[in-house]
Amino acid sequence: MSATMVLKIARSATEALNGLVEDGMTIAVGGFGLSGIPVNLIRALRDTGKRDLTIVSNNMGVDGKGLGLLLENQQVRKVLSSYVGENKLFAEQYLDGTLEVEFVPQGTLAERMRAGGVGIPAFYTPTGVGTPIAEGKPESEFDGKRAILERGIVADLALVRAHTGDAEGNLRYRLTARNFNPLAAMCGRVTIAEVEHLSDDYLDPERIDTPGVFVQRIVRVEDPTKDIEQLTVRPRAAAVVGEA
Protein backbone atom coordinates (compact mmCIF):
# COMPACT_ATOMS: atom_id res chain seq x y z
CA MET A 1 0.00 0.00 0.00
CA SER A 2 1.54 3.29 -1.06
CA ALA A 3 1.87 6.36 1.18
CA THR A 4 -0.75 8.16 -0.90
CA MET A 5 -3.35 5.51 -0.03
CA VAL A 6 -3.51 5.89 3.74
CA LEU A 7 -5.27 9.22 4.29
CA LYS A 8 -8.52 7.67 5.58
CA ILE A 9 -7.04 4.75 7.49
CA ALA A 10 -7.12 4.77 11.30
CA ARG A 11 -5.02 2.43 13.43
CA SER A 12 -7.85 1.54 15.79
CA ALA A 13 -11.56 2.08 16.33
CA THR A 14 -10.71 4.46 19.15
CA GLU A 15 -8.50 6.53 16.87
CA ALA A 16 -11.16 6.49 14.15
CA LEU A 17 -13.65 8.13 16.53
CA ASN A 18 -11.16 10.57 17.97
CA GLY A 19 -12.42 14.14 17.85
CA LEU A 20 -15.73 13.23 16.17
CA VAL A 21 -18.14 12.30 18.95
CA GLU A 22 -20.02 14.88 21.02
CA ASP A 23 -22.89 14.75 23.48
CA GLY A 24 -26.31 14.95 21.84
CA MET A 25 -25.23 13.63 18.43
CA THR A 26 -27.44 11.64 16.05
CA ILE A 27 -25.59 8.47 15.07
CA ALA A 28 -26.71 5.97 12.40
CA VAL A 29 -25.47 2.42 12.88
CA GLY A 30 -25.57 -0.43 10.37
CA GLY A 31 -26.59 -3.97 11.15
CA PHE A 32 -29.61 -6.22 11.57
CA GLY A 33 -29.82 -8.02 14.89
CA LEU A 34 -26.16 -8.84 15.51
CA SER A 35 -25.46 -9.43 11.82
CA GLY A 36 -23.20 -6.87 10.19
CA ILE A 37 -22.94 -4.60 13.22
CA PRO A 38 -19.76 -2.52 13.66
CA VAL A 39 -18.82 -4.25 16.93
CA ASN A 40 -15.47 -2.55 17.44
CA LEU A 41 -16.76 0.94 16.67
CA ILE A 42 -19.72 0.47 19.03
CA ARG A 43 -17.35 -0.47 21.85
CA ALA A 44 -15.17 2.53 21.08
CA LEU A 45 -18.28 4.74 21.07
CA ARG A 46 -19.23 3.39 24.49
CA ASP A 47 -15.74 4.15 25.75
CA THR A 48 -16.05 7.82 24.74
CA GLY A 49 -18.65 8.19 27.48
CA LYS A 50 -20.62 10.67 25.36
CA ARG A 51 -24.27 10.91 26.32
CA ASP A 52 -27.72 12.06 25.19
CA LEU A 53 -27.17 10.27 21.89
CA THR A 54 -29.89 9.65 19.32
CA ILE A 55 -29.32 6.27 17.67
CA VAL A 56 -30.76 5.44 14.26
CA SER A 57 -30.61 1.68 13.68
CA ASN A 58 -32.86 -1.19 12.71
CA ASN A 59 -32.63 -2.49 16.27
CA MET A 60 -30.67 -1.95 19.48
CA GLY A 61 -28.79 -5.23 19.67
CA VAL A 62 -29.40 -7.52 22.63
CA ASP A 63 -28.65 -7.23 26.32
CA GLY A 64 -24.88 -6.87 26.75
CA LYS A 65 -24.08 -6.99 23.03
CA GLY A 66 -24.06 -4.59 20.12
CA LEU A 67 -25.88 -1.33 20.75
CA GLY A 68 -27.12 -2.83 24.01
CA LEU A 69 -23.74 -1.74 25.41
CA LEU A 70 -24.74 1.91 24.97
CA LEU A 71 -28.03 1.32 26.77
CA GLU A 72 -26.19 -0.32 29.66
CA ASN A 73 -23.94 2.72 29.93
CA GLN A 74 -26.96 5.06 29.81
CA GLN A 75 -25.61 6.98 26.84
CA VAL A 76 -28.75 6.92 24.68
CA ARG A 77 -31.55 9.48 24.95
CA LYS A 78 -33.59 8.58 21.86
CA VAL A 79 -33.84 5.68 19.41
CA LEU A 80 -35.27 5.54 15.88
CA SER A 81 -35.75 1.86 15.20
CA SER A 82 -37.90 -0.83 13.62
CA TYR A 83 -37.54 -3.77 15.99
CA VAL A 84 -36.33 -3.94 19.56
CA GLY A 85 -37.87 -7.14 20.89
CA GLU A 86 -34.62 -8.87 21.85
CA ASN A 87 -33.48 -6.31 24.40
CA LYS A 88 -35.00 -6.38 27.90
CA LEU A 89 -33.05 -3.34 29.08
CA PHE A 90 -34.43 -1.37 26.14
CA ALA A 91 -37.97 -2.26 27.23
CA GLU A 92 -37.24 -1.25 30.83
CA GLN A 93 -35.80 2.13 29.87
CA TYR A 94 -38.65 2.79 27.43
CA LEU A 95 -41.33 1.91 29.99
CA ASP A 96 -39.76 3.95 32.79
CA GLY A 97 -39.50 7.00 30.52
CA THR A 98 -35.73 7.34 30.44
CA LEU A 99 -35.56 6.39 26.74
CA GLU A 100 -37.49 8.13 23.98
CA VAL A 101 -38.44 5.83 21.10
CA GLU A 102 -39.61 6.60 17.58
CA PHE A 103 -40.77 3.38 15.97
CA VAL A 104 -40.28 3.44 12.20
CA PRO A 105 -41.55 0.77 9.77
CA GLN A 106 -38.56 -1.12 8.40
CA GLY A 107 -38.96 -0.12 4.77
CA THR A 108 -39.63 3.47 5.78
CA LEU A 109 -36.49 3.50 7.92
CA ALA A 110 -34.44 2.21 5.00
CA GLU A 111 -35.87 4.84 2.65
CA ARG A 112 -35.47 7.66 5.18
CA MET A 113 -31.77 6.84 5.49
CA ARG A 114 -31.35 6.53 1.73
CA ALA A 115 -33.23 9.78 1.14
CA GLY A 116 -31.02 11.62 3.60
CA GLY A 117 -27.97 10.25 1.83
CA VAL A 118 -29.01 11.50 -1.61
CA GLY A 119 -30.30 14.89 -0.51
CA ILE A 120 -34.05 14.24 -0.54
CA PRO A 121 -35.55 16.11 2.44
CA ALA A 122 -38.82 14.15 2.59
CA PHE A 123 -41.06 11.73 0.71
CA TYR A 124 -44.62 10.38 0.82
CA THR A 125 -45.42 6.75 1.63
CA PRO A 126 -48.69 4.87 2.26
CA THR A 127 -47.01 2.82 5.00
CA GLY A 128 -48.39 3.77 8.40
CA VAL A 129 -51.47 5.66 7.22
CA GLY A 130 -54.23 5.45 9.82
CA THR A 131 -51.88 4.19 12.55
CA PRO A 132 -50.02 5.92 15.41
CA ILE A 133 -47.06 6.16 13.01
CA ALA A 134 -48.98 8.83 11.08
CA GLU A 135 -49.80 11.05 14.05
CA GLY A 136 -48.68 14.65 13.48
CA LYS A 137 -47.41 14.00 9.95
CA PRO A 138 -48.74 15.76 6.83
CA GLU A 139 -50.98 13.57 4.70
CA SER A 140 -51.81 13.72 1.02
CA GLU A 141 -53.50 11.57 -1.59
CA PHE A 142 -51.97 10.14 -4.77
CA ASP A 143 -54.11 8.32 -7.33
CA GLY A 144 -56.76 7.83 -4.69
CA LYS A 145 -54.34 6.39 -2.13
CA ARG A 146 -53.51 8.13 1.15
CA ALA A 147 -49.87 8.73 2.02
CA ILE A 148 -47.97 10.38 4.86
CA LEU A 149 -44.87 12.56 4.67
CA GLU A 150 -41.68 11.09 6.13
CA ARG A 151 -38.48 13.07 6.63
CA GLY A 152 -35.12 11.93 5.28
CA ILE A 153 -32.53 11.12 7.95
CA VAL A 154 -29.16 12.84 8.00
CA ALA A 155 -26.99 11.66 10.89
CA ASP A 156 -24.07 13.56 12.40
CA LEU A 157 -22.08 10.33 12.35
CA ALA A 158 -22.53 6.87 10.82
CA LEU A 159 -20.84 3.63 11.90
CA VAL A 160 -20.84 0.65 9.54
CA ARG A 161 -19.16 -2.69 8.98
CA ALA A 162 -18.06 -4.19 5.68
CA HIS A 163 -16.34 -7.38 4.59
CA THR A 164 -13.74 -5.69 2.39
CA GLY A 165 -12.56 -2.13 1.96
CA ASP A 166 -9.70 -0.14 0.51
CA ALA A 167 -7.83 2.96 1.62
CA GLU A 168 -10.25 5.26 -0.23
CA GLY A 169 -13.15 3.87 1.79
CA ASN A 170 -14.72 1.86 -1.02
CA LEU A 171 -16.65 -0.99 0.59
CA ARG A 172 -18.00 -4.45 -0.22
CA TYR A 173 -20.37 -6.39 2.02
CA ARG A 174 -20.90 -10.12 2.37
CA LEU A 175 -24.32 -11.75 2.01
CA THR A 176 -26.93 -10.70 4.60
CA ALA A 177 -24.35 -8.73 6.61
CA ARG A 178 -24.95 -6.03 4.02
CA ASN A 179 -28.44 -5.21 5.41
CA PHE A 180 -28.64 -1.56 6.59
CA ASN A 181 -24.94 -0.80 6.25
CA PRO A 182 -24.99 0.88 2.80
CA LEU A 183 -27.93 3.06 3.88
CA ALA A 184 -26.30 4.07 7.14
CA ALA A 185 -23.07 4.88 5.29
CA MET A 186 -24.96 7.18 2.93
CA CYS A 187 -26.82 9.19 5.53
CA GLY A 188 -23.91 10.14 7.79
CA ARG A 189 -22.29 13.55 7.47
CA VAL A 190 -19.19 11.66 8.61
CA THR A 191 -19.03 7.89 8.12
CA ILE A 192 -16.58 5.46 9.69
CA ALA A 193 -16.29 1.90 8.41
CA GLU A 194 -14.68 -1.07 10.10
CA VAL A 195 -13.66 -3.76 7.62
CA GLU A 196 -12.69 -7.39 8.02
CA HIS A 197 -10.25 -7.21 5.13
CA LEU A 198 -8.38 -4.06 4.15
CA SER A 199 -7.15 -4.39 0.58
CA ASP A 200 -3.63 -3.34 -0.38
CA ASP A 201 -5.00 -2.15 -3.72
CA TYR A 202 -8.09 -0.31 -4.87
CA LEU A 203 -11.22 -2.45 -5.19
CA ASP A 204 -12.58 -3.31 -8.60
CA PRO A 205 -14.86 -0.35 -9.41
CA GLU A 206 -17.40 -2.78 -10.92
CA ARG A 207 -17.73 -4.56 -7.56
CA ILE A 208 -18.18 -1.74 -5.07
CA ASP A 209 -21.30 -1.56 -2.89
CA THR A 210 -20.55 1.70 -1.06
CA PRO A 211 -18.36 4.23 -2.90
CA GLY A 212 -15.57 5.81 -0.88
CA VAL A 213 -17.10 9.26 -1.33
CA PHE A 214 -19.48 8.34 1.51
CA VAL A 215 -16.71 7.18 3.87
CA GLN A 216 -14.34 9.51 5.73
CA ARG A 217 -12.45 7.04 7.93
CA ILE A 218 -11.77 3.30 7.75
CA VAL A 219 -10.26 0.86 10.22
CA ARG A 220 -9.40 -2.82 10.11
CA VAL A 221 -11.47 -4.97 12.50
CA GLU A 222 -9.51 -5.51 15.72
CA ASP A 223 -11.72 -8.17 17.34
CA PRO A 224 -13.19 -10.50 14.68
CA THR A 225 -15.61 -12.22 17.09
CA LYS A 226 -19.12 -12.47 15.67
CA ASP A 227 -21.86 -13.10 18.22
CA ILE A 228 -24.95 -15.08 17.24
CA GLU A 229 -28.28 -13.64 18.33
CA GLN A 230 -30.38 -16.80 18.07
CA LEU A 231 -28.55 -20.12 17.74
CA THR A 232 -30.83 -22.92 16.57
CA VAL A 233 -29.41 -26.38 15.96
CA ARG A 234 -30.69 -29.93 15.61
CA PRO A 235 -29.03 -33.34 15.56
CA ARG A 236 -27.53 -34.08 12.18
CA ALA A 237 -29.39 -37.40 12.07
CA ALA A 238 -32.70 -35.55 12.20
CA ALA A 239 -31.99 -33.69 8.97
CA VAL A 240 -33.69 -35.12 5.90
CA VAL A 241 -32.03 -34.84 2.51
CA GLY A 242 -34.07 -32.56 0.28
CA GLU A 243 -36.07 -31.15 3.18
CA ALA A 244 -37.21 -27.59 2.59
One Martini backbone bead per residue (centre of mass of N, CA, C, O) as a GRO file, in nm:
protein
  244
    1MET     BB    1   0.094   0.038   0.026
    2SER     BB    2   0.081   0.352  -0.032
    3ALA     BB    3   0.114   0.673   0.099
    4THR     BB    4  -0.147   0.778  -0.075
    5MET     BB    5  -0.349   0.537   0.077
    6VAL     BB    6  -0.382   0.657   0.410
    7LEU     BB    7  -0.581   0.898   0.488
    8LYS     BB    8  -0.838   0.711   0.616
    9ILE     BB    9  -0.664   0.550   0.808
   10ALA     BB   10  -0.696   0.373   1.105
   11ARG     BB   11  -0.557   0.197   1.386
   12SER     BB   12  -0.838   0.239   1.537
   13ALA     BB   13  -1.142   0.287   1.668
   14THR     BB   14  -1.059   0.512   1.857
   15GLU     BB   15  -0.917   0.686   1.644
   16ALA     BB   16  -1.160   0.714   1.447
   17LEU     BB   17  -1.332   0.884   1.680
   18ASN     BB   18  -1.148   1.106   1.713
   19GLY     BB   19  -1.312   1.419   1.744
   20LEU     BB   20  -1.638   1.332   1.667
   21VAL     BB   21  -1.769   1.304   1.952
   22GLU     BB   22  -2.084   1.418   2.092
   23ASP     BB   23  -2.310   1.537   2.265
   24GLY     BB   24  -2.628   1.480   2.105
   25MET     BB   25  -2.596   1.295   1.881
   26THR     BB   26  -2.651   1.157   1.558
   27ILE     BB   27  -2.646   0.792   1.507
   28ALA     BB   28  -2.570   0.569   1.258
   29VAL     BB   29  -2.633   0.205   1.241
   30GLY     BB   30  -2.545  -0.084   1.134
   31GLY     BB   31  -2.755  -0.361   1.094
   32PHE     BB   32  -2.903  -0.696   1.200
   33GLY     BB   33  -2.900  -0.735   1.488
   34LEU     BB   34  -2.577  -0.902   1.480
   35SER     BB   35  -2.563  -0.842   1.175
   36GLY     BB   36  -2.323  -0.620   1.066
   37ILE     BB   37  -2.196  -0.499   1.309
   38PRO     BB   38  -1.987  -0.242   1.459
   39VAL     BB   39  -1.838  -0.354   1.722
   40ASN     BB   40  -1.580  -0.178   1.766
   41LEU     BB   41  -1.720   0.103   1.741
   42ILE     BB   42  -1.921   0.066   1.971
   43ARG     BB   43  -1.712   0.037   2.195
   44ALA     BB   44  -1.574   0.309   2.142
   45LEU     BB   45  -1.827   0.476   2.196
   46ARG     BB   46  -1.865   0.394   2.485
   47ASP     BB   47  -1.572   0.498   2.577
   48THR     BB   48  -1.639   0.808   2.548
   49GLY     BB   49  -1.914   0.880   2.725
   50LYS     BB   50  -2.124   0.983   2.552
   51ARG     BB   51  -2.437   1.164   2.554
   52ASP     BB   52  -2.754   1.201   2.435
   53LEU     BB   53  -2.814   0.996   2.217
   54THR     BB   54  -2.905   0.933   1.878
   55ILE     BB   55  -3.032   0.629   1.743
   56VAL     BB   56  -2.995   0.481   1.415
   57SER     BB   57  -3.165   0.165   1.392
   58ASN     BB   58  -3.314  -0.128   1.351
   59ASN     BB   59  -3.167  -0.197   1.629
   60MET     BB   60  -3.043  -0.268   1.987
   61GLY     BB   61  -2.975  -0.538   2.009
   62VAL     BB   62  -2.861  -0.687   2.302
   63ASP     BB   63  -2.793  -0.787   2.597
   64GLY     BB   64  -2.449  -0.694   2.605
   65LYS     BB   65  -2.485  -0.627   2.288
   66GLY     BB   66  -2.397  -0.403   2.100
   67LEU     BB   67  -2.613  -0.141   2.155
   68GLY     BB   68  -2.657  -0.241   2.449
   69LEU     BB   69  -2.404  -0.097   2.568
   70LEU     BB   70  -2.528   0.193   2.565
   71LEU     BB   71  -2.762   0.135   2.755
   72GLU     BB   72  -2.594   0.043   3.000
   73ASN     BB   73  -2.441   0.342   2.993
   74GLN     BB   74  -2.647   0.572   2.948
   75GLN     BB   75  -2.621   0.722   2.633
   76VAL     BB   76  -2.931   0.710   2.553
   77ARG     BB   77  -3.219   0.906   2.456
   78LYS     BB   78  -3.273   0.808   2.147
   79VAL     BB   79  -3.480   0.604   1.916
   80LEU     BB   80  -3.457   0.477   1.579
   81SER     BB   81  -3.680   0.201   1.505
   82SER     BB   82  -3.816  -0.131   1.427
   83TYR     BB   83  -3.663  -0.342   1.635
   84VAL     BB   84  -3.665  -0.450   2.011
   85GLY     BB   85  -3.734  -0.757   2.129
   86GLU     BB   86  -3.420  -0.848   2.245
   87ASN     BB   87  -3.438  -0.602   2.473
   88LYS     BB   88  -3.490  -0.554   2.805
   89LEU     BB   89  -3.360  -0.279   2.869
   90PHE     BB   90  -3.515  -0.121   2.666
   91ALA     BB   91  -3.794  -0.168   2.788
   92GLU     BB   92  -3.735  -0.040   3.063
   93GLN     BB   93  -3.654   0.247   2.961
   94TYR     BB   94  -3.918   0.302   2.810
   95LEU     BB   95  -4.124   0.256   3.053
   96ASP     BB   96  -3.962   0.472   3.252
   97GLY     BB   97  -3.876   0.731   3.048
   98THR     BB   98  -3.552   0.735   2.962
   99LEU     BB   99  -3.658   0.645   2.667
  100GLU     BB  100  -3.683   0.749   2.346
  101VAL     BB  101  -3.927   0.642   2.088
  102GLU     BB  102  -3.909   0.579   1.727
  103PHE     BB  103  -4.114   0.412   1.532
  104VAL     BB  104  -4.010   0.241   1.223
  105PRO     BB  105  -4.064   0.122   0.946
  106GLN     BB  106  -3.843  -0.057   0.774
  107GLY     BB  107  -3.875   0.070   0.491
  108THR     BB  108  -3.878   0.362   0.591
  109LEU     BB  109  -3.601   0.364   0.719
  110ALA     BB  110  -3.442   0.301   0.466
  111GLU     BB  111  -3.551   0.552   0.301
  112ARG     BB  112  -3.463   0.775   0.498
  113MET     BB  113  -3.161   0.719   0.469
  114ARG     BB  114  -3.137   0.740   0.164
  115ALA     BB  115  -3.250   1.024   0.134
  116GLY     BB  116  -3.037   1.166   0.304
  117GLY     BB  117  -2.795   1.072   0.115
  118VAL     BB  118  -2.940   1.224  -0.161
  119GLY     BB  119  -3.108   1.497  -0.070
  120ILE     BB  120  -3.391   1.410   0.047
  121PRO     BB  121  -3.609   1.555   0.274
  122ALA     BB  122  -3.877   1.405   0.151
  123PHE     BB  123  -4.162   1.164   0.164
  124TYR     BB  124  -4.412   0.956   0.037
  125THR     BB  125  -4.622   0.711   0.222
  126PRO     BB  126  -4.854   0.450   0.300
  127THR     BB  127  -4.704   0.377   0.541
  128GLY     BB  128  -4.906   0.420   0.838
  129VAL     BB  129  -5.178   0.477   0.770
  130GLY     BB  130  -5.394   0.504   1.046
  131THR     BB  131  -5.164   0.524   1.254
  132PRO     BB  132  -4.943   0.626   1.494
  133ILE     BB  133  -4.725   0.697   1.278
  134ALA     BB  134  -4.910   0.949   1.155
  135GLU     BB  135  -4.884   1.135   1.381
  136GLY     BB  136  -4.829   1.471   1.279
  137LYS     BB  137  -4.843   1.408   0.971
  138PRO     BB  138  -4.854   1.474   0.664
  139GLU     BB  139  -5.124   1.448   0.420
  140SER     BB  140  -5.195   1.265   0.116
  141GLU     BB  141  -5.302   1.214  -0.233
  142PHE     BB  142  -5.251   0.926  -0.464
  143ASP     BB  143  -5.449   0.785  -0.670
  144GLY     BB  144  -5.645   0.740  -0.407
  145LYS     BB  145  -5.392   0.733  -0.203
  146ARG     BB  146  -5.276   0.740   0.099
  147ALA     BB  147  -5.019   0.964   0.249
  148ILE     BB  148  -4.715   1.016   0.420
  149LEU     BB  149  -4.475   1.222   0.565
  150GLU     BB  150  -4.121   1.168   0.538
  151ARG     BB  151  -3.814   1.208   0.671
  152GLY     BB  152  -3.504   1.248   0.619
  153ILE     BB  153  -3.185   1.111   0.717
  154VAL     BB  154  -2.930   1.296   0.902
  155ALA     BB  155  -2.628   1.219   1.031
  156ASP     BB  156  -2.349   1.301   1.205
  157LEU     BB  157  -2.301   0.981   1.234
  158ALA     BB  158  -2.149   0.676   1.094
  159LEU     BB  159  -2.167   0.314   1.150
  160VAL     BB  160  -1.983   0.048   0.988
  161ARG     BB  161  -1.979  -0.278   0.813
  162ALA     BB  162  -1.733  -0.468   0.629
  163HIS     BB  163  -1.557  -0.699   0.450
  164THR     BB  164  -1.440  -0.486   0.230
  165GLY     BB  165  -1.159  -0.255   0.184
  166ASP     BB  166  -1.016   0.060   0.116
  167ALA     BB  167  -0.835   0.358   0.146
  168GLU     BB  168  -1.099   0.518   0.016
  169GLY     BB  169  -1.369   0.352   0.131
  170ASN     BB  170  -1.435   0.121  -0.026
  171LEU     BB  171  -1.716  -0.117  -0.032
  172ARG     BB  172  -1.785  -0.460   0.083
  173TYR     BB  173  -2.028  -0.706   0.119
  174ARG     BB  174  -2.170  -0.998   0.299
  175LEU     BB  175  -2.449  -1.077   0.232
  176THR     BB  176  -2.657  -1.013   0.507
  177ALA     BB  177  -2.441  -0.799   0.622
  178ARG     BB  178  -2.543  -0.559   0.464
  179ASN     BB  179  -2.816  -0.439   0.492
  180PHE     BB  180  -2.792  -0.118   0.650
  181ASN     BB  181  -2.506  -0.013   0.575
  182PRO     BB  182  -2.535   0.159   0.311
  183LEU     BB  183  -2.743   0.359   0.436
  184ALA     BB  184  -2.577   0.462   0.671
  185ALA     BB  185  -2.336   0.564   0.502
  186MET     BB  186  -2.503   0.784   0.346
  187CYS     BB  187  -2.634   0.957   0.607
  188GLY     BB  188  -2.357   1.056   0.690
  189ARG     BB  189  -2.151   1.316   0.736
  190VAL     BB  190  -1.989   1.095   0.896
  191THR     BB  191  -1.799   0.798   0.805
  192ILE     BB  192  -1.737   0.478   0.959
  193ALA     BB  193  -1.531   0.190   0.878
  194GLU     BB  194  -1.531  -0.152   0.936
  195VAL     BB  195  -1.296  -0.410   0.834
  196GLU     BB  196  -1.191  -0.732   0.766
  197HIS     BB  197  -1.066  -0.632   0.481
  198LEU     BB  198  -0.767  -0.467   0.375
  199SER     BB  199  -0.671  -0.350   0.090
  200ASP     BB  200  -0.376  -0.287  -0.106
  201ASP     BB  201  -0.593  -0.215  -0.314
  202TYR     BB  202  -0.810  -0.128  -0.529
  203LEU     BB  203  -1.118  -0.176  -0.600
  204ASP     BB  204  -1.336  -0.291  -0.805
  205PRO     BB  205  -1.558  -0.075  -0.954
  206GLU     BB  206  -1.772  -0.318  -1.026
  207ARG     BB  207  -1.746  -0.411  -0.685
  208ILE     BB  208  -1.918  -0.173  -0.541
  209ASP     BB  209  -2.135  -0.070  -0.281
  210THR     BB  210  -1.957   0.163  -0.135
  211PRO     BB  211  -1.848   0.456  -0.191
  212GLY     BB  212  -1.585   0.655  -0.071
  213VAL     BB  213  -1.747   0.929  -0.057
  214PHE     BB  214  -1.903   0.823   0.219
  215VAL     BB  215  -1.605   0.785   0.344
  216GLN     BB  216  -1.369   0.904   0.598
  217ARG     BB  217  -1.320   0.632   0.768
  218ILE     BB  218  -1.088   0.349   0.831
  219VAL     BB  219  -1.091   0.011   0.984
  220ARG     BB  220  -0.961  -0.257   1.112
  221VAL     BB  221  -1.048  -0.530   1.257
  222GLU     BB  222  -0.973  -0.635   1.583
  223ASP     BB  223  -1.242  -0.801   1.662
  224PRO     BB  224  -1.379  -1.095   1.498
  225THR     BB  225  -1.614  -1.143   1.667
  226LYS     BB  226  -1.930  -1.330   1.624
  227ASP     BB  227  -2.233  -1.298   1.728
  228ILE     BB  228  -2.526  -1.487   1.822
  229GLU     BB  229  -2.855  -1.439   1.869
  230GLN     BB  230  -2.982  -1.717   1.731
  231LEU     BB  231  -2.935  -2.053   1.823
  232THR     BB  232  -3.010  -2.319   1.589
  233VAL     BB  233  -3.030  -2.671   1.647
  234ARG     BB  234  -2.972  -3.012   1.519
  235PRO     BB  235  -2.952  -3.318   1.465
  236ARG     BB  236  -2.818  -3.459   1.196
  237ALA     BB  237  -3.015  -3.713   1.182
  238ALA     BB  238  -3.280  -3.524   1.143
  239ALA     BB  239  -3.200  -3.471   0.872
  240VAL     BB  240  -3.339  -3.423   0.543
  241VAL     BB  241  -3.305  -3.490   0.234
  242GLY     BB  242  -3.465  -3.220   0.072
  243GLU     BB  243  -3.546  -3.037   0.283
  244ALA     BB  244  -3.695  -2.720   0.328
   0.00000   0.00000   0.00000
